[in-house]
Amino acid sequence: MKWVLRILGTLVAVLVVLFFVFRTPDTDPVEMRAKYGGPPSQFVEIGDGVSVHLRDEGPQGGAGAGVPIILLHGSNADLHTWEPWAQSLRSQRRVIRFDQVGHGLTGPDPAGDYTRANYAEDIAEVMDALGIDQAIIGGNSMGGKHALAFAVRYPERLAGLVLIDASGAPMPDDPAEEDEDGGNIGFAIAQTPGINRIVEQITPRFLIKQSLEESVSNKSVVTPQTVDRYWELLRYPGNRAATMERFSAAYDPLTRDEIAGIEAPTLILWGDEDRLIPLSAGEWLNQTMRNSKLVVYSGIGHLPQEEAPEKTLTDLKKWLDNLPSTIQAHNTAQ
């Protein structure tokens, strides 16, 4: 019996040593804010103890400024995913992007509420804090689901939708396509009971790199700097636990009737090689929505705004220019 206890004791000791050897601790919030939250970043209080990290750029008013556009990143991403779009749009249009709760420098939701209803409410609260009455809402992946949820909850505040490889649609009939973000090792681990809790303490950089590479077709966007940003901001205090909380919940899509009832003009952009949310989801959205246009990009994966910034910006600007004049007019609360 003693030798069994000795072996068990040795195994426990080895596991403890391995844990501390491979453990990746949280990043330092002050260091992260200095690295990723410099100008033009702001930290805006929206209530319930949430301080949102955002960037608000471009003309703040005046004739011809156009209705503002708010951009929502995908799961485990952050506002920096929109940098190519923001750089191009901000000369003529007010562009707001922010780290949603559980992400980036915003950090976890104090109440632990990661429902799509709460995310939609956060969008409205950010608009209130910035004095914006109505906006065009754009979202990639998870951000697309939150944009759709906002559209259903606040139709009077929506001037238009831009959905980029968006989640939020009901599950497809094809079982091979039934898991949102399921074709990615990082997301798969985050959804595996037991193992996902280990990831809260052990999150190797190579796993983040592999996850990003599996998400895109244009591998040139997976730079060392990008991998570092994803890795470091995932380890911002509370974000890993928030990620596990989000992924432990059942997929919560909008209904067909909710999506079909959205009347705002909608631009749908999709990479035809998206292995996380297939093109069929984009085609379904286009068929279901009342006032939509679908643009498909050949050889592009899950992040068209980063993988093909020039092409996506060309299509976005053309769509913006063709919006009704009532939407083109600058519309902010005074």
C-alpha positions, -999 to +999 in steps of 0.1 A: +000+000+000+029+023+008+044+020-026+010+030-042+009+061-021+045+069-030+037+066-067+006+087-063+025+113-044+052+114-070+026+118-098+010+147-079+044+163-074+052+160-111+018+174-121+023+204-098+058+210-112+044+208-148+016+232-139+040+258-127+064+253-156+038+256-183+014+280-165+008+313-184-003+339-158-025+368-165-010+398-181-005+431-162-034+455-168-012+486-166+012+472-191-015+461-215-032+495-214+001+512-221+007+488-250-028+486-266-047+514-251-028+545-261-042+574-281-068+575-296-082+550-271-107+561-244-121+542-214-158+550-212-181+541-183-214+526-194-229+515-161-229+484-140-192+488-134-182+483-170-154+506-184-153+501-221-121+504-241-130+522-274-117+543-302-139+571-316-124+586-347-134+608-376-156+639-379-178+643-349-204+665-366-211+689-394-227+686-428-217+656-449-202+637-420-227+609-424-242+586-398-216+570-376-206+534-380-199+511-350-178+480-355-180+449-334-152+424-333-155+386-331-149+361-304-115+364-287-106+393-309-105+431-301-111+465-316-077+463-334-092+439-359-108+469-376-076+490-380-075+488-418-112+499-420-108+526-394-078+541-411-096+543-444-130+554-432-121+580-405-113+608-430-149+611-439-170+592-414-172+588-376-160+553-368-164+538-333-150+504-323-148+489-289-137+459-269-168+440-259-171+426-224-148+396-218-124+409-244-095+432-249-089+460-224-126+461-214-122+429-195-148+407-179-184+417-172-187+424-134-220+405-134-207+377-156-235+383-181-224+371-216-258+368-231-264+383-265-291+404-249-265+420-226-241+425-255-268+443-275-276+465-244-239+474-242-240+487-278-269+510-269-251+522-237-220+530-257-241+550-281-257+568-252-224+576-236-211+590-269-242+610-277-252+589-308-288+585-316-286+563-346-257+543-362-247+518-388-237+486-369-211+463-384-200+430-369-177+401-376-184+366-364-197+369-328-199+407-334-223+400-362-247+381-339-246+410-315-253+434-344-283+413-353-295+413-317-292+451-316-312+453-348-340+433-333-340+451-299-334+487-312-347+490-348-353+527-344-316+533-336-303+513-366-294+530-398-279+499-415-262+466-409-229+452-421-224+415-414-190+400-420-189+362-417-215+367-389-229+342-365-264+344-351-284+325-376-302+293-366-283+261-369-280+246-404-295+213-412-261+198-421-247+182-389-212+189-403-219+226-400-238+227-367-210+240-343-204+277-343-166+282-345-163+244-342-137+240-370-109+256-350-086+240-324-087+270-300-125+271-300-128+233-297-106+232-266-126+261-251-157+240-255-143+208-240-154+203-203-124+199-179-098+208-204-113+243-208-107+250-171-070+241-175-068+267-204-077+294-178-042+288-164-022+272-193-026+291-226+005+285-248+012+311-275+015+284-301-021+274-296-032+310-303-011+311-334-025+278-346-061+289-339-056+321-359-040+303-388-070+279-389-093+309-391-079+326-421-069+317-457-046+347-461-019+336-437+000+368-441-023+385-415-010+361-388+020+382-379+040+378-347+026+411-335-010+399-341-004+366-323+011+385-294-019+408-292-044+379-292-023+360-267-017+389-243-053+403-244-068+368-239-047+367-207-059+402-196-073+395-161-107+378-163-108+373-200-100+337-200-126+329-174-151+350-195-142+330-226-148+297-208-181+310-195-192+321-230-183+288-245-199+267-218-233+282-228-255+267-254-256+284-288-283+310-287-292+320-323-318+345-333-350+331-348-357+331-385-387+354-379-365+379-359-339+380-387-365+382-414-381+411-396-351+434-398-359+462-423-326+481-423-304+480-454-278+452-449-245+445-465-233+409-460-196+402-467-183+366-466-151+347-473-158+316-494-131+296-475-145+303-440-141+271-420-157+284-389-190+298-402-196+285-438-207+306-467-240+288-466-248+308-435-242+340-453-264+328-482-291+319-458-290+354-442-292+370-477-322+349-486-339+356-453-334+393-449-356+418-466-331+444-478-297+427-481-268+424-505-242+396-504-206+399-516-184+368-516-146+369-516-127+340-533-098+325-513-107+344-481-114+329-447-131+341-415-116+377-413-123+394-446-118+429-431-081+419-423-075+394-451-089+415-479-091+451-466-090+469-499-117+447-515-140+448-485-135+486-482-143+492-518-176+472-515-184+489-481-179+524-494-200+518-525-228+504-503-225+534-479-226+558-509-259+542-521-277+544-488-309+566-488-302+603-483-321+602-449-294+578-437-265+597-453-274+627-432-254+632-400-276+619-372-263+623-336-281+633-305-275+668-294 
